[in-house]
Structures are given as C-alpha cells and as structure tokens.
Amino acid sequence: MLVMFVGADRTETAVNAAQVTFVSSVNDGTRIRFGEGRSVTVTEPIAEVMRMLNEALRPHD
C-alpha cells in the first residue's frame, strides 16, 4: 500500500508502507528508511507518519 507524504524538498513522495524498516525523527521532519540503505526525509512529524503507515498496513474490508 502506497502512502503519500511531502518530501523535505517539498515534492510529493510515495512510500510503500510494506517496505519500511525504520522511522526516526530528524531536524527536517521524519526519516523513513528502507532496505539496502535507502531513505527519504518527509516534513510530517513522526506521529503522523506512524499513523499513516499503520493505517496503510491494516487489513481493509
């Protein structure tokens, strides 16, 4: 499931919630990490990022 965020450079960023391995708070917002050393920094606060990722991973009706 893809989740949309605003990147640190103010562009829209789509994240595959199933591939996220680590989420951390940074000065610019929230860093979302994936396997193989890839990451993206988004402007949303960590609580909002976690809410959106968890919602995307929940089973849907």
C-alpha positions as CSV (number, residue, x, y, z in Angstrom):
1,M,0.0,0.0,0.0
2,L,1.4,3.4,-1.0
3,V,1.3,6.3,1.4
4,M,1.8,9.9,0.2
5,F,4.0,12.4,2.1
6,V,5.6,15.7,1.4
7,G,9.4,15.4,0.9
8,A,11.9,17.7,2.6
9,D,12.3,19.3,-0.8
10,R,8.5,20.0,-0.9
11,T,7.8,17.4,-3.6
12,E,5.2,14.7,-3.1
13,T,6.7,11.4,-2.1
14,A,5.0,8.0,-2.3
15,V,6.2,5.3,0.2
16,N,5.4,1.6,0.1
17,A,4.4,1.0,3.7
18,A,5.3,-2.7,3.5
19,Q,9.0,-1.9,2.7
20,V,9.6,0.5,5.7
21,T,12.2,-0.9,8.1
22,F,12.9,2.1,10.4
23,V,11.4,5.5,11.2
24,S,13.2,8.3,13.1
25,S,12.7,11.9,13.9
26,V,15.2,14.4,12.4
27,N,15.6,18.2,12.3
28,D,13.8,18.5,9.0
29,G,10.9,16.2,9.9
30,T,10.9,12.4,9.8
31,R,13.3,10.0,8.1
32,I,11.8,6.8,6.7
33,R,14.3,4.1,6.0
34,F,14.0,1.1,3.7
35,G,16.3,-1.9,3.0
36,E,19.6,-1.5,1.1
37,G,20.5,1.8,2.7
38,R,17.7,3.8,1.1
39,S,15.8,6.5,2.9
40,V,13.6,9.6,2.4
41,T,13.0,12.6,4.7
42,V,9.5,13.9,4.9
43,T,8.1,17.0,6.6
44,E,5.3,15.3,8.5
45,P,6.0,14.7,12.3
46,I,6.8,11.2,13.3
47,A,3.5,10.6,15.0
48,E,1.6,11.4,11.8
49,V,4.0,9.2,9.7
50,M,3.4,6.3,12.0
51,R,-0.3,6.8,12.0
52,M,-0.4,6.8,8.2
53,L,1.9,3.8,7.8
54,N,0.0,1.8,10.3
55,E,-3.3,2.7,8.7
56,A,-2.0,1.6,5.3
57,L,-0.9,-1.8,6.7
58,R,-4.2,-2.6,8.4
59,P,-6.4,-5.1,6.6
60,H,-9.1,-3.4,4.7
61,D,-12.7,-4.5,4.2
